[in-house]
């Protein structure tokens, strides 16, 4: 599972996903990757992009939420 998810607890809370549930972690991981356009990238590349954007960035949260609702 992606190394960066442990730094994004707030996204689990805001999206009503369970961080202890493997399927929910996979769902959030894919939504994040789709939101930032790094679907096949390594965990470290995704985390670097999230840090660049800002993990608390509201636009990131909205994009992730949109991906989850598809």
PDB file of N, CA, C and O in Angstrom:
ATOM      1  N   UNK A   1       0.849  -1.177   0.000  1.00  0.00           N
ATOM      2  CA  UNK A   1       0.000   0.000   0.000  1.00  0.00           C
ATOM      3  C   UNK A   1       0.893   1.238   0.000  1.00  0.00           C
ATOM      4  O   UNK A   1       2.057   1.174   0.397  1.00  0.00           O
ATOM      5  N   UNK A   2       0.362   2.321  -0.431  1.00  0.00           N
ATOM      6  CA  UNK A   2       1.134   3.547  -0.611  1.00  0.00           C
ATOM      7  C   UNK A   2       1.685   4.092   0.693  1.00  0.00           C
ATOM      8  O   UNK A   2       1.001   4.148   1.716  1.00  0.00           O
ATOM      9  N   UNK A   3       2.924   4.485   0.621  1.00  0.00           N
ATOM     10  CA  UNK A   3       3.649   4.951   1.801  1.00  0.00           C
ATOM     11  C   UNK A   3       3.136   6.296   2.314  1.00  0.00           C
ATOM     12  O   UNK A   3       3.304   6.603   3.494  1.00  0.00           O
ATOM     13  N   UNK A   4       2.531   7.083   1.473  1.00  0.00           N
ATOM     14  CA  UNK A   4       2.150   8.438   1.861  1.00  0.00           C
ATOM     15  C   UNK A   4       0.806   8.536   2.568  1.00  0.00           C
ATOM     16  O   UNK A   4       0.518   9.567   3.177  1.00  0.00           O
ATOM     17  N   UNK A   5      -0.020   7.511   2.511  1.00  0.00           N
ATOM     18  CA  UNK A   5      -1.370   7.596   3.079  1.00  0.00           C
ATOM     19  C   UNK A   5      -1.361   7.873   4.580  1.00  0.00           C
ATOM     20  O   UNK A   5      -2.282   8.499   5.105  1.00  0.00           O
ATOM     21  N   UNK A   6      -0.325   7.411   5.265  1.00  0.00           N
ATOM     22  CA  UNK A   6      -0.267   7.648   6.715  1.00  0.00           C
ATOM     23  C   UNK A   6      -0.153   9.136   7.051  1.00  0.00           C
ATOM     24  O   UNK A   6      -0.438   9.548   8.176  1.00  0.00           O
ATOM     25  N   UNK A   7       0.259   9.929   6.082  1.00  0.00           N
ATOM     26  CA  UNK A   7       0.378  11.376   6.289  1.00  0.00           C
ATOM     27  C   UNK A   7      -0.921  12.115   5.955  1.00  0.00           C
ATOM     28  O   UNK A   7      -1.004  13.331   6.129  1.00  0.00           O
ATOM     29  N   UNK A   8      -1.924  11.394   5.483  1.00  0.00           N
ATOM     30  CA  UNK A   8      -3.150  12.030   4.998  1.00  0.00           C
ATOM     31  C   UNK A   8      -4.387  11.567   5.757  1.00  0.00           C
ATOM     32  O   UNK A   8      -5.446  11.359   5.164  1.00  0.00           O
ATOM     33  N   UNK A   9      -4.249  11.407   7.062  1.00  0.00           N
ATOM     34  CA  UNK A   9      -5.379  10.965   7.892  1.00  0.00           C
ATOM     35  C   UNK A   9      -6.604  11.840   7.694  1.00  0.00           C
ATOM     36  O   UNK A   9      -7.733  11.350   7.708  1.00  0.00           O
ATOM     37  N   UNK A  10      -6.382  13.135   7.509  1.00  0.00           N
ATOM     38  CA  UNK A  10      -7.509  14.059   7.354  1.00  0.00           C
ATOM     39  C   UNK A  10      -8.369  13.710   6.131  1.00  0.00           C
ATOM     40  O   UNK A  10      -9.581  13.928   6.147  1.00  0.00           O
ATOM     41  N   UNK A  11      -7.752  13.172   5.077  1.00  0.00           N
ATOM     42  CA  UNK A  11      -8.539  12.796   3.899  1.00  0.00           C
ATOM     43  C   UNK A  11      -9.439  11.601   4.186  1.00  0.00           C
ATOM     44  O   UNK A  11     -10.548  11.515   3.658  1.00  0.00           O
ATOM     45  N   UNK A  12      -8.969  10.682   5.016  1.00  0.00           N
ATOM     46  CA  UNK A  12      -9.827   9.553   5.398  1.00  0.00           C
ATOM     47  C   UNK A  12     -11.041  10.062   6.161  1.00  0.00           C
ATOM     48  O   UNK A  12     -12.167   9.631   5.912  1.00  0.00           O
ATOM     49  N   UNK A  13     -10.807  10.972   7.085  1.00  0.00           N
ATOM     50  CA  UNK A  13     -11.900  11.522   7.895  1.00  0.00           C
ATOM     51  C   UNK A  13     -12.885  12.276   7.009  1.00  0.00           C
ATOM     52  O   UNK A  13     -14.095  12.073   7.108  1.00  0.00           O
ATOM     53  N   UNK A  14     -12.370  13.138   6.150  1.00  0.00           N
ATOM     54  CA  UNK A  14     -13.228  13.989   5.320  1.00  0.00           C
ATOM     55  C   UNK A  14     -13.980  13.214   4.236  1.00  0.00           C
ATOM     56  O   UNK A  14     -14.988  13.698   3.719  1.00  0.00           O
ATOM     57  N   UNK A  15     -13.504  12.029   3.890  1.00  0.00           N
ATOM     58  CA  UNK A  15     -14.171  11.235   2.856  1.00  0.00           C
ATOM     59  C   UNK A  15     -14.928  10.042   3.433  1.00  0.00           C
ATOM     60  O   UNK A  15     -15.462   9.220   2.689  1.00  0.00           O
ATOM     61  N   UNK A  16     -14.970   9.953   4.744  1.00  0.00           N
ATOM     62  CA  UNK A  16     -15.651   8.845   5.437  1.00  0.00           C
ATOM     63  C   UNK A  16     -15.109   7.474   5.043  1.00  0.00           C
ATOM     64  O   UNK A  16     -15.861   6.502   4.973  1.00  0.00           O
ATOM     65  N   UNK A  17     -13.816   7.399   4.789  1.00  0.00           N
ATOM     66  CA  UNK A  17     -13.170   6.122   4.505  1.00  0.00           C
ATOM     67  C   UNK A  17     -12.407   5.664   5.743  1.00  0.00           C
ATOM     68  O   UNK A  17     -11.943   6.483   6.536  1.00  0.00           O
ATOM     69  N   UNK A  18     -12.285   4.363   5.898  1.00  0.00           N
ATOM     70  CA  UNK A  18     -11.626   3.779   7.063  1.00  0.00           C
ATOM     71  C   UNK A  18     -10.163   3.484   6.736  1.00  0.00           C
ATOM     72  O   UNK A  18      -9.886   2.665   5.859  1.00  0.00           O
ATOM     73  N   UNK A  19      -9.216   4.138   7.429  1.00  0.00           N
ATOM     74  CA  UNK A  19      -7.801   3.903   7.137  1.00  0.00           C
ATOM     75  C   UNK A  19      -7.345   2.482   7.467  1.00  0.00           C
ATOM     76  O   UNK A  19      -6.282   2.060   7.011  1.00  0.00           O
ATOM     77  N   UNK A  20      -8.119   1.745   8.242  1.00  0.00           N
ATOM     78  CA  UNK A  20      -7.764   0.371   8.587  1.00  0.00           C
ATOM     79  C   UNK A  20      -8.314  -0.639   7.581  1.00  0.00           C
ATOM     80  O   UNK A  20      -7.972  -1.820   7.629  1.00  0.00           O
ATOM     81  N   UNK A  21      -9.162  -0.170   6.676  1.00  0.00           N
ATOM     82  CA  UNK A  21      -9.773  -1.034   5.671  1.00  0.00           C
ATOM     83  C   UNK A  21      -8.934  -0.990   4.392  1.00  0.00           C
ATOM     84  O   UNK A  21      -8.762   0.072   3.792  1.00  0.00           O
ATOM     85  N   UNK A  22      -8.415  -2.144   3.980  1.00  0.00           N
ATOM     86  CA  UNK A  22      -7.528  -2.200   2.814  1.00  0.00           C
ATOM     87  C   UNK A  22      -8.201  -1.673   1.546  1.00  0.00           C
ATOM     88  O   UNK A  22      -7.571  -0.963   0.762  1.00  0.00           O
ATOM     89  N   UNK A  23      -9.461  -2.011   1.343  1.00  0.00           N
ATOM     90  CA  UNK A  23     -10.188  -1.545   0.156  1.00  0.00           C
ATOM     91  C   UNK A  23     -10.338  -0.024   0.166  1.00  0.00           C
ATOM     92  O   UNK A  23     -10.200   0.619  -0.875  1.00  0.00           O
ATOM     93  N   UNK A  24     -10.618   0.551   1.329  1.00  0.00           N
ATOM     94  CA  UNK A  24     -10.737   2.008   1.436  1.00  0.00           C
ATOM     95  C   UNK A  24      -9.399   2.683   1.160  1.00  0.00           C
ATOM     96  O   UNK A  24      -9.355   3.726   0.508  1.00  0.00           O
ATOM     97  N   UNK A  25      -8.308   2.098   1.651  1.00  0.00           N
ATOM     98  CA  UNK A  25      -6.982   2.669   1.378  1.00  0.00           C
ATOM     99  C   UNK A  25      -6.679   2.619  -0.119  1.00  0.00           C
ATOM    100  O   UNK A  25      -6.148   3.577  -0.679  1.00  0.00           O
ATOM    101  N   UNK A  26      -7.014   1.512  -0.760  1.00  0.00           N
ATOM    102  CA  UNK A  26      -6.795   1.397  -2.212  1.00  0.00           C
ATOM    103  C   UNK A  26      -7.634   2.419  -2.972  1.00  0.00           C
ATOM    104  O   UNK A  26      -7.168   3.040  -3.927  1.00  0.00           O
ATOM    105  N   UNK A  27      -8.878   2.580  -2.531  1.00  0.00           N
ATOM    106  CA  UNK A  27      -9.793   3.526  -3.172  1.00  0.00           C
ATOM    107  C   UNK A  27      -9.246   4.955  -3.075  1.00  0.00           C
ATOM    108  O   UNK A  27      -9.233   5.693  -4.060  1.00  0.00           O
ATOM    109  N   UNK A  28      -8.797   5.331  -1.876  1.00  0.00           N
ATOM    110  CA  UNK A  28      -8.261   6.677  -1.680  1.00  0.00           C
ATOM    111  C   UNK A  28      -6.961   6.858  -2.461  1.00  0.00           C
ATOM    112  O   UNK A  28      -6.745   7.905  -3.071  1.00  0.00           O
ATOM    113  N   UNK A  29      -6.108   5.857  -2.446  1.00  0.00           N
ATOM    114  CA  UNK A  29      -4.852   5.918  -3.190  1.00  0.00           C
ATOM    115  C   UNK A  29      -5.119   6.176  -4.673  1.00  0.00           C
ATOM    116  O   UNK A  29      -4.494   7.051  -5.272  1.00  0.00           O
ATOM    117  N   UNK A  30      -6.033   5.426  -5.261  1.00  0.00           N
ATOM    118  CA  UNK A  30      -6.324   5.594  -6.691  1.00  0.00           C
ATOM    119  C   UNK A  30      -6.958   6.955  -6.966  1.00  0.00           C
ATOM    120  O   UNK A  30      -6.645   7.586  -7.975  1.00  0.00           O
ATOM    121  N   UNK A  31      -7.835   7.412  -6.093  1.00  0.00           N
ATOM    122  CA  UNK A  31      -8.458   8.730  -6.276  1.00  0.00           C
ATOM    123  C   UNK A  31      -7.401   9.829  -6.235  1.00  0.00           C
ATOM    124  O   UNK A  31      -7.459  10.779  -7.017  1.00  0.00           O
ATOM    125  N   UNK A  32      -6.443   9.704  -5.333  1.00  0.00           N
ATOM    126  CA  UNK A  32      -5.364  10.696  -5.242  1.00  0.00           C
ATOM    127  C   UNK A  32      -4.521  10.653  -6.511  1.00  0.00           C
ATOM    128  O   UNK A  32      -4.229  11.692  -7.102  1.00  0.00           O
ATOM    129  N   UNK A  33      -4.136   9.467  -6.923  1.00  0.00           N
ATOM    130  CA  UNK A  33      -3.298   9.319  -8.124  1.00  0.00           C
ATOM    131  C   UNK A  33      -3.996   9.879  -9.365  1.00  0.00           C
ATOM    132  O   UNK A  33      -3.365  10.555 -10.177  1.00  0.00           O
ATOM    133  N   UNK A  34      -5.283   9.604  -9.514  1.00  0.00           N
ATOM    134  CA  UNK A  34      -6.038  10.145 -10.644  1.00  0.00           C
ATOM    135  C   UNK A  34      -6.142  11.663 -10.552  1.00  0.00           C
ATOM    136  O   UNK A  34      -6.065  12.356 -11.567  1.00  0.00           O
ATOM    137  N   UNK A  35      -6.313  12.174  -9.350  1.00  0.00           N
ATOM    138  CA  UNK A  35      -6.468  13.621  -9.144  1.00  0.00           C
ATOM    139  C   UNK A  35      -5.230  14.405  -9.527  1.00  0.00           C
ATOM    140  O   UNK A  35      -5.324  15.536 -10.003  1.00  0.00           O
ATOM    141  N   UNK A  36      -4.067  13.804  -9.318  1.00  0.00           N
ATOM    142  CA  UNK A  36      -2.828  14.529  -9.611  1.00  0.00           C
ATOM    143  C   UNK A  36      -2.149  14.036 -10.884  1.00  0.00           C
ATOM    144  O   UNK A  36      -1.078  14.523 -11.248  1.00  0.00           O
ATOM    145  N   UNK A  37      -2.770  13.068 -11.564  1.00  0.00           N
ATOM    146  CA  UNK A  37      -2.254  12.601 -12.848  1.00  0.00           C
ATOM    147  C   UNK A  37      -1.015  11.728 -12.772  1.00  0.00           C
ATOM    148  O   UNK A  37      -0.213  11.708 -13.706  1.00  0.00           O
ATOM    149  N   UNK A  38      -0.849  11.009 -11.675  1.00  0.00           N
ATOM    150  CA  UNK A  38       0.315  10.132 -11.520  1.00  0.00           C
ATOM    151  C   UNK A  38      -0.124   8.696 -11.237  1.00  0.00           C
ATOM    152  O   UNK A  38       0.266   8.106 -10.229  1.00  0.00           O
ATOM    153  N   UNK A  39      -0.922   8.153 -12.115  1.00  0.00           N
ATOM    154  CA  UNK A  39      -1.541   6.844 -11.888  1.00  0.00           C
ATOM    155  C   UNK A  39      -0.508   5.732 -11.726  1.00  0.00           C
ATOM    156  O   UNK A  39      -0.621   4.927 -10.801  1.00  0.00           O
ATOM    157  N   UNK A  40       0.477   5.668 -12.587  1.00  0.00           N
ATOM    158  CA  UNK A  40       1.447   4.573 -12.559  1.00  0.00           C
ATOM    159  C   UNK A  40       2.777   4.950 -11.914  1.00  0.00           C
ATOM    160  O   UNK A  40       3.768   4.240 -12.086  1.00  0.00           O
ATOM    161  N   UNK A  41       2.813   6.036 -11.188  1.00  0.00           N
ATOM    162  CA  UNK A  41       4.053   6.501 -10.576  1.00  0.00           C
ATOM    163  C   UNK A  41       4.327   5.792  -9.261  1.00  0.00           C
ATOM    164  O   UNK A  41       3.437   5.191  -8.659  1.00  0.00           O
ATOM    165  N   UNK A  42       5.570   5.875  -8.834  1.00  0.00           N
ATOM    166  CA  UNK A  42       5.949   5.268  -7.557  1.00  0.00           C
ATOM    167  C   UNK A  42       5.371   6.072  -6.400  1.00  0.00           C
ATOM    168  O   UNK A  42       4.978   7.229  -6.548  1.00  0.00           O
ATOM    169  N   UNK A  43       5.335   5.432  -5.272  1.00  0.00           N
ATOM    170  CA  UNK A  43       4.826   6.073  -4.065  1.00  0.00           C
ATOM    171  C   UNK A  43       5.583   7.371  -3.766  1.00  0.00           C
ATOM    172  O   UNK A  43       4.974   8.388  -3.435  1.00  0.00           O
ATOM    173  N   UNK A  44       6.895   7.327  -3.884  1.00  0.00           N
ATOM    174  CA  UNK A  44       7.688   8.516  -3.565  1.00  0.00           C
ATOM    175  C   UNK A  44       7.405   9.666  -4.533  1.00  0.00           C
ATOM    176  O   UNK A  44       7.439  10.829  -4.131  1.00  0.00           O
ATOM    177  N   UNK A  45       7.129   9.359  -5.791  1.00  0.00           N
ATOM    178  CA  UNK A  45       6.790  10.404  -6.765  1.00  0.00           C
ATOM    179  C   UNK A  45       5.435  11.027  -6.434  1.00  0.00           C
ATOM    180  O   UNK A  45       5.262  12.243  -6.523  1.00  0.00           O
ATOM    181  N   UNK A  46       4.481  10.186  -6.054  1.00  0.00           N
ATOM    182  CA  UNK A  46       3.154  10.689  -5.684  1.00  0.00           C
ATOM    183  C   UNK A  46       3.264  11.562  -4.443  1.00  0.00           C
ATOM    184  O   UNK A  46       2.687  12.648  -4.397  1.00  0.00           O
ATOM    185  N   UNK A  47       3.998  11.101  -3.439  1.00  0.00           N
ATOM    186  CA  UNK A  47       4.153  11.865  -2.201  1.00  0.00           C
ATOM    187  C   UNK A  47       4.856  13.194  -2.471  1.00  0.00           C
ATOM    188  O   UNK A  47       4.484  14.212  -1.887  1.00  0.00           O
ATOM    189  N   UNK A  48       5.855  13.207  -3.336  1.00  0.00           N
ATOM    190  CA  UNK A  48       6.548  14.454  -3.677  1.00  0.00           C
ATOM    191  C   UNK A  48       5.573  15.452  -4.302  1.00  0.00           C
ATOM    192  O   UNK A  48       5.611  16.641  -3.986  1.00  0.00           O
ATOM    193  N   UNK A  49       4.707  14.971  -5.182  1.00  0.00           N
ATOM    194  CA  UNK A  49       3.717  15.847  -5.826  1.00  0.00           C
ATOM    195  C   UNK A  49       2.712  16.370  -4.804  1.00  0.00           C
ATOM    196  O   UNK A  49       2.334  17.541  -4.847  1.00  0.00           O
ATOM    197  N   UNK A  50       2.277  15.507  -3.884  1.00  0.00           N
ATOM    198  CA  UNK A  50       1.339  15.935  -2.843  1.00  0.00           C
ATOM    199  C   UNK A  50       1.981  17.007  -1.973  1.00  0.00           C
ATOM    200  O   UNK A  50       1.335  17.997  -1.630  1.00  0.00           O
ATOM    201  N   UNK A  51       3.243  16.817  -1.615  1.00  0.00           N
ATOM    202  CA  UNK A  51       3.936  17.825  -0.796  1.00  0.00           C
ATOM    203  C   UNK A  51       4.075  19.136  -1.556  1.00  0.00           C
ATOM    204  O   UNK A  51       3.969  20.213  -0.969  1.00  0.00           O
ATOM    205  N   UNK A  52       4.313  19.047  -2.864  1.00  0.00           N
ATOM    206  CA  UNK A  52       4.422  20.243  -3.705  1.00  0.00           C
ATOM    207  C   UNK A  52       3.090  20.997  -3.728  1.00  0.00           C
ATOM    208  O   UNK A  52       3.057  22.221  -3.601  1.00  0.00           O
ATOM    209  N   UNK A  53       2.008  20.260  -3.890  1.00  0.00           N
ATOM    210  CA  UNK A  53       0.667  20.854  -3.922  1.00  0.00           C
ATOM    211  C   UNK A  53       0.272  21.357  -2.542  1.00  0.00           C
ATOM    212  O   UNK A  53      -0.338  22.416  -2.398  1.00  0.00           O
ATOM    213  N   UNK A  54       0.629  20.583  -1.539  1.00  0.00           N
ATOM    214  CA  UNK A  54       0.239  20.878  -0.156  1.00  0.00           C
ATOM    215  C   UNK A  54      -0.816  19.883   0.282  1.00  0.00           C
ATOM    216  O   UNK A  54      -1.926  19.889  -0.250  1.00  0.00           O
ATOM    217  N   UNK A  55      -0.492  19.024   1.246  1.00  0.00           N
ATOM    218  CA  UNK A  55      -1.420  17.977   1.662  1.00  0.00           C
ATOM    219  C   UNK A  55      -2.749  18.497   2.208  1.00  0.00           C
ATOM    220  O   UNK A  55      -3.737  17.762   2.226  1.00  0.00           O
ATOM    221  N   UNK A  56      -2.786  19.745   2.650  1.00  0.00           N
ATOM    222  CA  UNK A  56      -4.021  20.336   3.179  1.00  0.00           C
ATOM    223  C   UNK A  56      -4.751  21.169   2.119  1.00  0.00           C
ATOM    224  O   UNK A  56      -5.742  21.832   2.426  1.00  0.00           O
ATOM    225  N   UNK A  57      -4.267  21.137   0.886  1.00  0.00           N
ATOM    226  CA  UNK A  57      -4.819  21.927  -0.204  1.00  0.00           C
ATOM    227  C   UNK A  57      -6.277  21.548  -0.478  1.00  0.00           C
ATOM    228  O   UNK A  57      -6.590  20.381  -0.714  1.00  0.00           O
ATOM    229  N   UNK A  58      -7.153  22.535  -0.443  1.00  0.00           N
ATOM    230  CA  UNK A  58      -8.596  22.286  -0.640  1.00  0.00           C
ATOM    231  C   UNK A  58      -8.911  21.827  -2.061  1.00  0.00           C
ATOM    232  O   UNK A  58      -9.824  21.026  -2.260  1.00  0.00           O
ATOM    233  N   UNK A  59      -8.169  22.323  -3.051  1.00  0.00           N
ATOM    234  CA  UNK A  59      -8.396  21.884  -4.434  1.00  0.00           C
ATOM    235  C   UNK A  59      -8.079  20.398  -4.585  1.00  0.00           C
ATOM    236  O   UNK A  59      -8.792  19.671  -5.277  1.00  0.00           O
ATOM    237  N   UNK A  60      -7.008  19.955  -3.935  1.00  0.00           N
ATOM    238  CA  UNK A  60      -6.666  18.536  -3.954  1.00  0.00           C
ATOM    239  C   UNK A  60      -7.796  17.726  -3.340  1.00  0.00           C
ATOM    240  O   UNK A  60      -8.205  16.705  -3.894  1.00  0.00           O
ATOM    241  N   UNK A  61      -8.300  18.175  -2.202  1.00  0.00           N
ATOM    242  CA  UNK A  61      -9.396  17.469  -1.536  1.00  0.00           C
ATOM    243  C   UNK A  61     -10.622  17.380  -2.446  1.00  0.00           C
ATOM    244  O   UNK A  61     -11.249  16.325  -2.540  1.00  0.00           O
ATOM    245  N   UNK A  62     -10.966  18.479  -3.112  1.00  0.00           N
ATOM    246  CA  UNK A  62     -12.135  18.480  -3.997  1.00  0.00           C
ATOM    247  C   UNK A  62     -11.952  17.527  -5.177  1.00  0.00           C
ATOM    248  O   UNK A  62     -12.884  16.819  -5.558  1.00  0.00           O
ATOM    249  N   UNK A  63     -10.752  17.511  -5.753  1.00  0.00           N
ATOM    250  CA  UNK A  63     -10.478  16.598  -6.869  1.00  0.00           C
ATOM    251  C   UNK A  63     -10.561  15.143  -6.414  1.00  0.00           C
ATOM    252  O   UNK A  63     -11.111  14.294  -7.117  1.00  0.00           O
ATOM    253  N   UNK A  64     -10.014  14.865  -5.240  1.00  0.00           N
ATOM    254  CA  UNK A  64     -10.065  13.503  -4.699  1.00  0.00           C
ATOM    255  C   UNK A  64     -11.511  13.095  -4.465  1.00  0.00           C
ATOM    256  O   UNK A  64     -11.916  11.983  -4.804  1.00  0.00           O
ATOM    257  N   UNK A  65     -12.278  13.995  -3.890  1.00  0.00           N
ATOM    258  CA  UNK A  65     -13.692  13.709  -3.615  1.00  0.00           C
ATOM    259  C   UNK A  65     -14.452  13.445  -4.928  1.00  0.00           C
ATOM    260  O   UNK A  65     -15.285  12.541  -4.990  1.00  0.00           O
ATOM    261  N   UNK A  66     -14.165  14.227  -5.965  1.00  0.00           N
ATOM    262  CA  UNK A  66     -14.801  14.016  -7.272  1.00  0.00           C
ATOM    263  C   UNK A  66     -14.452  12.640  -7.827  1.00  0.00           C
ATOM    264  O   UNK A  66     -15.320  11.948  -8.360  1.00  0.00           O
ATOM    265  N   UNK A  67     -13.203  12.244  -7.707  1.00  0.00           N
ATOM    266  CA  UNK A  67     -12.783  10.924  -8.195  1.00  0.00           C
ATOM    267  C   UNK A  67     -13.479   9.810  -7.425  1.00  0.00           C
ATOM    268  O   UNK A  67     -13.857   8.794  -8.009  1.00  0.00           O
ATOM    269  N   UNK A  68     -13.650   9.991  -6.135  1.00  0.00           N
ATOM    270  CA  UNK A  68     -14.313   8.978  -5.317  1.00  0.00           C
ATOM    271  C   UNK A  68     -15.791   8.848  -5.663  1.00  0.00           C
ATOM    272  O   UNK A  68     -16.380   7.779  -5.502  1.00  0.00           O
ATOM    273  N   UNK A  69     -16.387   9.935  -6.138  1.00  0.00           N
ATOM    274  CA  UNK A  69     -17.818   9.930  -6.451  1.00  0.00           C
ATOM    275  C   UNK A  69     -18.130   9.464  -7.869  1.00  0.00           C
ATOM    276  O   UNK A  69     -19.299   9.390  -8.245  1.00  0.00           O
ATOM    277  N   UNK A  70     -17.122   9.155  -8.651  1.00  0.00           N
ATOM    278  CA  UNK A  70     -17.345   8.698 -10.038  1.00  0.00           C
ATOM    279  C   UNK A  70     -17.863   7.283 -10.046  1.00  0.00           C
ATOM    280  O   UNK A  70     -18.111   6.722 -11.113  1.00  0.00           O
TER     281      UNK A  70
END
